[in-house]
Amino acid sequence: MVGQQFDVRLFENTSNIGTAAHGLLGQCDIDSRVIKLARQHGWEPVGADSFTETFLHECLHGLISVAGLNDRFPDNEDEPFVDRLAPMLLDFIRRNKSAIAWLQRRD
């Protein structure tokens, strides 16, 4: 992300992500530059849409941190912002393939 390397690690269950994120589908560990994602929540597999949105959600946390914007949120709490933005951004990406292709061009 913006010149910063983030590793993505997949875990079988939400309980394997860590105590801070117990029960959550993902976590972005800013200090270690790791995005953790769970394949299963309890006994239920995480659906493809939820998994994709969770990945984008955690990427947004990472981008906010790398951009130095954490201090723009009260108590460094960007969760409500990311909760609103992630599904909207994913919807934009999915509905606007030609716009995404245009953004990815390298000329």
Secondary structure as UniProt FT lines:
FT   TURN            2..3
FT   STRAND          7..11
FT   HELIX           14..16
FT   HELIX           19..21
FT   TURN            22..23
FT   STRAND          26..29
FT   TURN            30..33
FT   STRAND          34..38
FT   STRAND          40..41
FT   TURN            42..43
FT   STRAND          44..45
FT   HELIX           48..66
FT   TURN            67..68
FT   HELIX           70..72
FT   HELIX           74..76
FT   HELIX           79..95
FT   HELIX           97..104
//
